[in-house]
Amino acid sequence: MSKKIISITEGRKNLFKIAEYVQKPATYYEFTVDGKPKVVLMSSQEFDSIVETMEILSDPQTMKNIKKAEEEHKKGEYISWDDLKKELGLSNK
């Protein structure tokens, strides 16, 4: 991620430019007050993605399912995307 750190005073002066800049993926600004970090500005899309990730990571059942799928994958207990498409009749082969 690309982080820029500036004072909140400087941020206020350039808010519209900063708001445009943070629309780039993995980009955010950290605003300081008296040299101490106080506020972060990022795109709404980036924020929603982080919140969704936190929700997934905090759900014990989802994490259990992910770990189980990872173990099955390591054991080779899966089918390829091409085989799945064939099985579902979505492939011309």
PyMOL CGO cylinders between C-alpha atoms (Angstrom):
from pymol import cmd
from pymol.cgo import CYLINDER

trace = [
    CYLINDER, 0.00, 0.00, 0.00, 1.09, 3.52, -0.67, 0.3, 1, 1, 1, 1, 1, 1,
    CYLINDER, 1.09, 3.52, -0.67, 0.82, 5.81, 2.35, 0.3, 1, 1, 1, 1, 1, 1,
    CYLINDER, 0.82, 5.81, 2.35, 1.40, 9.53, 2.40, 0.3, 1, 1, 1, 1, 1, 1,
    CYLINDER, 1.40, 9.53, 2.40, 1.67, 11.35, 5.72, 0.3, 1, 1, 1, 1, 1, 1,
    CYLINDER, 1.67, 11.35, 5.72, 0.81, 15.05, 5.98, 0.3, 1, 1, 1, 1, 1, 1,
    CYLINDER, 0.81, 15.05, 5.98, -0.51, 17.46, 8.56, 0.3, 1, 1, 1, 1, 1, 1,
    CYLINDER, -0.51, 17.46, 8.56, -4.26, 17.84, 8.80, 0.3, 1, 1, 1, 1, 1, 1,
    CYLINDER, -4.26, 17.84, 8.80, -3.81, 21.54, 7.98, 0.3, 1, 1, 1, 1, 1, 1,
    CYLINDER, -3.81, 21.54, 7.98, -2.08, 20.68, 4.72, 0.3, 1, 1, 1, 1, 1, 1,
    CYLINDER, -2.08, 20.68, 4.72, -4.75, 18.06, 4.06, 0.3, 1, 1, 1, 1, 1, 1,
    CYLINDER, -4.75, 18.06, 4.06, -7.52, 20.60, 4.48, 0.3, 1, 1, 1, 1, 1, 1,
    CYLINDER, -7.52, 20.60, 4.48, -5.90, 22.85, 1.88, 0.3, 1, 1, 1, 1, 1, 1,
    CYLINDER, -5.90, 22.85, 1.88, -5.64, 20.02, -0.65, 0.3, 1, 1, 1, 1, 1, 1,
    CYLINDER, -5.64, 20.02, -0.65, -8.67, 17.89, 0.24, 0.3, 1, 1, 1, 1, 1, 1,
    CYLINDER, -8.67, 17.89, 0.24, -10.11, 17.64, -3.27, 0.3, 1, 1, 1, 1, 1, 1,
    CYLINDER, -10.11, 17.64, -3.27, -6.76, 16.65, -4.80, 0.3, 1, 1, 1, 1, 1, 1,
    CYLINDER, -6.76, 16.65, -4.80, -6.19, 14.12, -2.03, 0.3, 1, 1, 1, 1, 1, 1,
    CYLINDER, -6.19, 14.12, -2.03, -9.70, 12.69, -2.42, 0.3, 1, 1, 1, 1, 1, 1,
    CYLINDER, -9.70, 12.69, -2.42, -8.99, 12.14, -6.11, 0.3, 1, 1, 1, 1, 1, 1,
    CYLINDER, -8.99, 12.14, -6.11, -5.56, 10.63, -5.43, 0.3, 1, 1, 1, 1, 1, 1,
    CYLINDER, -5.56, 10.63, -5.43, -6.84, 8.03, -2.96, 0.3, 1, 1, 1, 1, 1, 1,
    CYLINDER, -6.84, 8.03, -2.96, -9.10, 6.58, -5.63, 0.3, 1, 1, 1, 1, 1, 1,
    CYLINDER, -9.10, 6.58, -5.63, -6.05, 4.67, -6.87, 0.3, 1, 1, 1, 1, 1, 1,
    CYLINDER, -6.05, 4.67, -6.87, -5.91, 1.12, -5.48, 0.3, 1, 1, 1, 1, 1, 1,
    CYLINDER, -5.91, 1.12, -5.48, -3.96, 0.59, -2.24, 0.3, 1, 1, 1, 1, 1, 1,
    CYLINDER, -3.96, 0.59, -2.24, -3.43, 4.32, -1.65, 0.3, 1, 1, 1, 1, 1, 1,
    CYLINDER, -3.43, 4.32, -1.65, -4.25, 6.33, 1.44, 0.3, 1, 1, 1, 1, 1, 1,
    CYLINDER, -4.25, 6.33, 1.44, -3.31, 9.42, 3.40, 0.3, 1, 1, 1, 1, 1, 1,
    CYLINDER, -3.31, 9.42, 3.40, -2.56, 9.64, 7.09, 0.3, 1, 1, 1, 1, 1, 1,
    CYLINDER, -2.56, 9.64, 7.09, -3.18, 13.06, 8.60, 0.3, 1, 1, 1, 1, 1, 1,
    CYLINDER, -3.18, 13.06, 8.60, -1.29, 14.21, 11.66, 0.3, 1, 1, 1, 1, 1, 1,
    CYLINDER, -1.29, 14.21, 11.66, -2.02, 16.72, 14.40, 0.3, 1, 1, 1, 1, 1, 1,
    CYLINDER, -2.02, 16.72, 14.40, 1.06, 18.06, 16.17, 0.3, 1, 1, 1, 1, 1, 1,
    CYLINDER, 1.06, 18.06, 16.17, 3.08, 15.37, 14.40, 0.3, 1, 1, 1, 1, 1, 1,
    CYLINDER, 3.08, 15.37, 14.40, 0.94, 12.50, 15.73, 0.3, 1, 1, 1, 1, 1, 1,
    CYLINDER, 0.94, 12.50, 15.73, -1.21, 10.29, 13.47, 0.3, 1, 1, 1, 1, 1, 1,
    CYLINDER, -1.21, 10.29, 13.47, -4.90, 11.08, 13.93, 0.3, 1, 1, 1, 1, 1, 1,
    CYLINDER, -4.90, 11.08, 13.93, -6.97, 10.39, 10.78, 0.3, 1, 1, 1, 1, 1, 1,
    CYLINDER, -6.97, 10.39, 10.78, -6.78, 8.22, 7.67, 0.3, 1, 1, 1, 1, 1, 1,
    CYLINDER, -6.78, 8.22, 7.67, -8.40, 8.98, 4.31, 0.3, 1, 1, 1, 1, 1, 1,
    CYLINDER, -8.40, 8.98, 4.31, -8.88, 6.24, 1.73, 0.3, 1, 1, 1, 1, 1, 1,
    CYLINDER, -8.88, 6.24, 1.73, -11.37, 5.46, -0.99, 0.3, 1, 1, 1, 1, 1, 1,
    CYLINDER, -11.37, 5.46, -0.99, -14.72, 4.07, 0.04, 0.3, 1, 1, 1, 1, 1, 1,
    CYLINDER, -14.72, 4.07, 0.04, -14.04, 0.98, -2.06, 0.3, 1, 1, 1, 1, 1, 1,
    CYLINDER, -14.04, 0.98, -2.06, -10.73, 0.35, -0.26, 0.3, 1, 1, 1, 1, 1, 1,
    CYLINDER, -10.73, 0.35, -0.26, -12.40, 0.85, 3.12, 0.3, 1, 1, 1, 1, 1, 1,
    CYLINDER, -12.40, 0.85, 3.12, -15.25, -1.55, 2.26, 0.3, 1, 1, 1, 1, 1, 1,
    CYLINDER, -15.25, -1.55, 2.26, -12.70, -4.15, 1.18, 0.3, 1, 1, 1, 1, 1, 1,
    CYLINDER, -12.70, -4.15, 1.18, -10.81, -3.88, 4.47, 0.3, 1, 1, 1, 1, 1, 1,
    CYLINDER, -10.81, -3.88, 4.47, -14.03, -4.13, 6.51, 0.3, 1, 1, 1, 1, 1, 1,
    CYLINDER, -14.03, -4.13, 6.51, -15.12, -7.20, 4.53, 0.3, 1, 1, 1, 1, 1, 1,
    CYLINDER, -15.12, -7.20, 4.53, -11.74, -8.84, 5.12, 0.3, 1, 1, 1, 1, 1, 1,
    CYLINDER, -11.74, -8.84, 5.12, -11.98, -8.13, 8.86, 0.3, 1, 1, 1, 1, 1, 1,
    CYLINDER, -11.98, -8.13, 8.86, -15.48, -9.65, 8.94, 0.3, 1, 1, 1, 1, 1, 1,
    CYLINDER, -15.48, -9.65, 8.94, -14.25, -12.80, 7.23, 0.3, 1, 1, 1, 1, 1, 1,
    CYLINDER, -14.25, -12.80, 7.23, -11.25, -13.10, 9.53, 0.3, 1, 1, 1, 1, 1, 1,
    CYLINDER, -11.25, -13.10, 9.53, -13.42, -12.65, 12.62, 0.3, 1, 1, 1, 1, 1, 1,
    CYLINDER, -13.42, -12.65, 12.62, -15.94, -15.36, 11.64, 0.3, 1, 1, 1, 1, 1, 1,
    CYLINDER, -15.94, -15.36, 11.64, -14.74, -18.64, 13.21, 0.3, 1, 1, 1, 1, 1, 1,
    CYLINDER, -14.74, -18.64, 13.21, -16.83, -20.87, 10.91, 0.3, 1, 1, 1, 1, 1, 1,
    CYLINDER, -16.83, -20.87, 10.91, -15.61, -19.15, 7.76, 0.3, 1, 1, 1, 1, 1, 1,
    CYLINDER, -15.61, -19.15, 7.76, -12.00, -19.41, 8.92, 0.3, 1, 1, 1, 1, 1, 1,
    CYLINDER, -12.00, -19.41, 8.92, -12.52, -23.09, 9.74, 0.3, 1, 1, 1, 1, 1, 1,
    CYLINDER, -12.52, -23.09, 9.74, -13.87, -23.67, 6.21, 0.3, 1, 1, 1, 1, 1, 1,
    CYLINDER, -13.87, -23.67, 6.21, -10.94, -21.81, 4.66, 0.3, 1, 1, 1, 1, 1, 1,
    CYLINDER, -10.94, -21.81, 4.66, -8.43, -23.87, 6.64, 0.3, 1, 1, 1, 1, 1, 1,
    CYLINDER, -8.43, -23.87, 6.64, -10.21, -27.08, 5.64, 0.3, 1, 1, 1, 1, 1, 1,
    CYLINDER, -10.21, -27.08, 5.64, -10.15, -26.06, 1.97, 0.3, 1, 1, 1, 1, 1, 1,
    CYLINDER, -10.15, -26.06, 1.97, -6.43, -25.25, 2.20, 0.3, 1, 1, 1, 1, 1, 1,
    CYLINDER, -6.43, -25.25, 2.20, -5.73, -28.68, 3.74, 0.3, 1, 1, 1, 1, 1, 1,
    CYLINDER, -5.73, -28.68, 3.74, -7.77, -30.41, 1.03, 0.3, 1, 1, 1, 1, 1, 1,
    CYLINDER, -7.77, -30.41, 1.03, -5.88, -28.48, -1.65, 0.3, 1, 1, 1, 1, 1, 1,
    CYLINDER, -5.88, -28.48, -1.65, -2.52, -29.52, -0.18, 0.3, 1, 1, 1, 1, 1, 1,
    CYLINDER, -2.52, -29.52, -0.18, -3.68, -33.15, -0.30, 0.3, 1, 1, 1, 1, 1, 1,
    CYLINDER, -3.68, -33.15, -0.30, -4.71, -32.76, -3.94, 0.3, 1, 1, 1, 1, 1, 1,
    CYLINDER, -4.71, -32.76, -3.94, -8.39, -33.14, -3.08, 0.3, 1, 1, 1, 1, 1, 1,
    CYLINDER, -8.39, -33.14, -3.08, -9.78, -30.78, -5.69, 0.3, 1, 1, 1, 1, 1, 1,
    CYLINDER, -9.78, -30.78, -5.69, -10.69, -30.65, -9.35, 0.3, 1, 1, 1, 1, 1, 1,
    CYLINDER, -10.69, -30.65, -9.35, -9.29, -28.26, -11.89, 0.3, 1, 1, 1, 1, 1, 1,
    CYLINDER, -9.29, -28.26, -11.89, -11.31, -25.37, -13.29, 0.3, 1, 1, 1, 1, 1, 1,
    CYLINDER, -11.31, -25.37, -13.29, -11.35, -27.03, -16.72, 0.3, 1, 1, 1, 1, 1, 1,
    CYLINDER, -11.35, -27.03, -16.72, -12.62, -30.32, -15.26, 0.3, 1, 1, 1, 1, 1, 1,
    CYLINDER, -12.62, -30.32, -15.26, -15.32, -28.49, -13.32, 0.3, 1, 1, 1, 1, 1, 1,
    CYLINDER, -15.32, -28.49, -13.32, -16.49, -26.70, -16.47, 0.3, 1, 1, 1, 1, 1, 1,
    CYLINDER, -16.49, -26.70, -16.47, -16.68, -30.07, -18.26, 0.3, 1, 1, 1, 1, 1, 1,
    CYLINDER, -16.68, -30.07, -18.26, -18.59, -31.59, -15.34, 0.3, 1, 1, 1, 1, 1, 1,
    CYLINDER, -18.59, -31.59, -15.34, -21.10, -28.73, -15.43, 0.3, 1, 1, 1, 1, 1, 1,
    CYLINDER, -21.10, -28.73, -15.43, -21.40, -28.85, -19.21, 0.3, 1, 1, 1, 1, 1, 1,
    CYLINDER, -21.40, -28.85, -19.21, -19.85, -25.41, -19.66, 0.3, 1, 1, 1, 1, 1, 1,
    CYLINDER, -19.85, -25.41, -19.66, -16.96, -26.53, -21.84, 0.3, 1, 1, 1, 1, 1, 1,
    CYLINDER, -16.96, -26.53, -21.84, -16.90, -27.22, -25.58, 0.3, 1, 1, 1, 1, 1, 1,
    CYLINDER, -16.90, -27.22, -25.58, -14.22, -29.89, -25.16, 0.3, 1, 1, 1, 1, 1, 1,
]
cmd.load_cgo(trace, "trace")
